[in-house]
Amino acid sequence: MQLLKVNMQISKLKHKTYQASKVFVIFNEEQSQRACLKAMCVGTIPAMLDRTDQIDPKFLFKGNLLAIREAPEPSSVMYENLDVGTAELLKQQVISWLVLGCGLVVTFFTIDAAFKNGFPVVGAILISFWNSVLPSVNKVLVASFETHHELEDMEKSFIQKTVTARGFTSSLILYFVGLSHSPQVLSGYYIGTIQAVLLADALTTPLARAMDVGGFFKRRILAPIAGTDDRAKALNTGTDYLLAERYTDLAKTVLMSMFFSAIFPVGFYYSAFACFCSFWADKYCILRVFRQKPPTGDKLVLLRFSMVTFSLVHGEL
């Protein structure tokens, strides 16, 4: 009965006239696709302003400049969210950033209070605590509250918020604490705190990821006692992960080593060691632990390059 009702709704909707806003073009060869993008891709702003002088007139569509961009992978399109408009997406992003901002304010005051009251060890513990809590909050915001049209957009939103949170927690808070306690900036304890945070980032995070305690419990304990075969297969699937989360782990370490390079230049070696550990841990997890993800484009790679460039410029300054 429900299927019949849905079919009737579809038959009514297919006779209506719809205004096309996006058109997907399929090419037989990748070379043709690259040639089209090279000749007709001019950027979003020139297309919005209809700057017809940007390309050869023969590539105009009825005298109009089209906004051409490479289409996402079909498996990364979140079709159930395509009806959400730009205004709603923008409102959700503003609310998410406000929630993150409130979390950063709470983080700053708790860590600063620990240092002011003479409990630096508690302050270091709080830094590690908030570094693990804030990404989890961001993951809930991105996956449950925000709406995205593509999987890459969701990961891009996550990497922007998490890099901001971790950079603030690992670098800026220690800097502000140092300004409030200027005699301690060059002290052995202050530099030791920076060293401890970098070393913890290099070892604990990759080790915890490779151990995969939650996934091991599901596969080895819950799956054998599952009541049905479908339930057992669901428990034996690999651990879900976000590619953006892998980028944020390294970006935080590199940014922190750049930030404190003047007083702790050995931090560059810690960053190199963190990259080494992360590479082998992620390689093992991709082959043995993580579930297979759908193909994605190059949005996160381009965003990562911009973050590395920012870190390098910041280190020079």
N, C-alpha and C positions, 0 to 999 in steps of 0.2 A: 504493500500500500504506500509506504513511504517512497519507494523507488518510482512508482507511478506518478506521485505528486511532484517529485523532482523533475521527471521527464517532461511533465506538462509545463513547469516553470521554464525549463530550457527551451521548449518549443515556442513559448511566447517571447522570450528574450532574443532569440536568434532572428526574429523578423524586424526588430527595431534597428534604427540607423544610429551608428556610433561614430564619433569624430576621432580619427586616429591621431594619437600623440607620439607614439613610438613605432618604428618599423624595424624589424630584424631582417637583415640581408645575409643570405648564406652563400659562401663562395666554395667553388670546387677545389681551389688551390690556395694555400696560404700566401703564395706570392701575390696573387690578385688582391687578397685582403690587405696586405701590407702596402701595395701600390695605391689602393683606394684611401687608406688612412693617411698616407703621406701627401696625397694630392688634395684631400678635402677636409682633413681635421685641422681646425683653426682655433679651437678653444671655446669654452662656454660663453665668456663675456662678448667676444666679437660676434658669436652667433646670436646672442640675445639682442645686441645692438644692430644686427643685420648689416654688418660691415662687408658689403659685397665686393669691396676692392681688395679683400684679403686673398682671394683665390682667382683662378682663371674663370672668366665668365661662362665658359662652357660647362663648368661644374655646378652652376647654380640651378636650383629647382624652381622653375616658373618665376625666375628673377629673385628668388629668396635664397639666403645662405642657410644651409642646414647645419645642425649641431651633430657632428659625426664623432662617435667614439667607439672603441672596441667593446663588443658585447661581452657580458659575463658568461662564464660557463653555465650551461643549462642546469647542471646539478647544484649550482650555488645560488640560483634564483629562488627566493622565498615567495612563491606565487600567492600564498594566502595573505600576504601583506601588501600586494601591489595596489590595492584600492585606497591605501592610506595616503593622504595628501601631504604636501610639503609643509604646510602650516602645523599640522599635527606632529610631524617628525621634528620640526624645530622646537615646538613646545616641550616635547619629551626630552630633547637634548638639554634644554635650559634647566628643566627640573633636575635631571641627572647631575648636571654640573653643580647646581646649588646644593644637592645632597652631598656630593663629594667635597664641596667647599666647607660645609658644616663639619664633615668628618675630619678634614685637615685642621680646622680650628681647634676641635677637641684634641686632636693628636698633639698639636703644638703646646697647648696649655698643660696637658698631662706630663709631657716630657720636660718642659721647662720647669714645672713645679718640682719634679724629681731632682733636677740639678740644683735649683735654688735652695731646696731644703737639705742639701748635702747628701743626696743619695744617687751618686752617679751610676752605680751598678744598676739600680732600678731604672734609671733613664735609658741605659743601654738595652736592658731587657724590654722596655716599652717600645724602643725603636724597632727591635725584631718583631715584637707583637703586632704593632700597627702595620709593619711591612707585609705581614701575612694576612691581616684582617682586611685592609683596604682593597687589595685585589679581589678578595672574595665578595666584598660589597659591590665592587664594580661589575663582577661577573653576574651577580643577581640583577643589577640595574640593566645591564646590556641584554641579558638573555630573557628576563621576565618582564621588565617594565618598558623598555624601548622597543620600537618597531623598526625593522629594517627590510629593505627590498632585496638585499643580497647578503650572502654569508660574509663576503669580504667587507661590507659596510659594518657589520656587527663586530668583526674582529678589529677593524680600524678604529671604531669607537672605543673598544676595550683597550687597545694599545695606547691611545691618546690619554685616556683617563688614568690608566695604571702607571704610565711613565711619569705623568704629572704627580701622582700621589707618592710613588716611590722616590722620585727625585727630591720632592719636598721633604719627605720623612728621613731619607738617608743623608742628604747633603745640606739643604737649607736650614733645617732645624739645628743641626750641629753647628752651622755657621752662626746662627742667631744666638745660640747658647754661648758660643765663643765670644761674641761681642758683649754679652752680658757679664761674662767672666773672662775678661781679656787676659789676665795673668796666666790663665790655664791653657791658652791657645797653643803655646809652644811647650807645654808641660808634657812629661812622659806619659801621663795617664790619658791626656786628650788624644795624643797621637796613637797611643795604644788602643783607644776606643775605635778610632778610624780603622786601624789594622784589624781589630777583632771583627768589625762589621764586614769588611772586605773578605776576610778569610771565611766567615760564616756563609756569606753569599756564594763563595766559590765551592764550598764543600757540602753544606747541609741541604741546599735546594736540589742540586743534581742527585745526591744520594737518596733523598726522600722520594724523588720522582722515579728513580730506578727501582727502589724497593716496592713501590706501589702496594702499600699495605691494604688499602681498601679493595683494590682489584684482586689481590691474592685471597682475601677473605671471601669474596664473592665466588671466585672460581674453585677454590679448594674446599671451602666449608659449606657455603649455601647451595651451590650447584648440585653436589651429590645428593642432597636431601630435598631437592625441589620436587614438588608434587607432579609436575607435568614435564613433558619433553620440551615444549615451547618455553617454559619458564627456565629450564636448565640451559637452553641455548641462549636465552637472553642474558643470563648471568655469566655465560662464558664469553660474551663479546668483550672486545678490548676496552680499555679505559678511554673515555672521551677526553679530548684536550683541545685547547685553542692555540693555533700557531702564533697568534699575537702574544700570548703569555710567554712563549719562549723568547721572543724578541725583547720583551720588557725586562726579563731577568738579566740579560746581558747589557741592555741599555742602562739599567740602574747602576750596575757595577762600573761600566765605562764612565758614565757621568760622574759618579762619586770619585773615581780616581783622578779624573780631570779637575774636579772641583777643588780637591785638596792636594793637587800635585806640587804646589809651592812648599808646603810643610811636610808632605809625605810622598816624595817622588817614587819610592819603592812600590807605591800603589799600582803603577803600570804593570809590574810583574804579577801582582795579584790579579789584575784584570786578565792578563794573558793566561794565567793558571785557571781562572774561572771559565774562560772560553774553551780551554782544553777539556776541563771536566764536563762542561755542558755539552760539548760535541759528542763525546763518547757516551754520556748518559742518554742523550736524545737519540743517538744512533741505535743503542740497545732498545730503548723504549719503542722506537718506530718499528723495529723488526720483531719485538717480542711482547710489548705491553699495549701500545696504543691501537685503537681501532682505526680502520682506514677512513681517511677524510676525502670528500669529493674534490676534484681538481679546482684550483683557484688561479686567479690572475696574478698580476704583478703589483697590485696596489700596496700591499704590505711591504714589499721589497723597496718600492720607491719611498714609502713613509720611513722605513728604516734608514735609508740613505740620508734623508733630511735630519733624522735624529742624530746620526753619527756626525754629520756636518755641524750641527748645533753644538755637540759635545766638543768637537775639535776647536771650533771658534771660541767656545767658552774657556777651553784650556789655554788657548793663546792669550786671552784677555786676563 
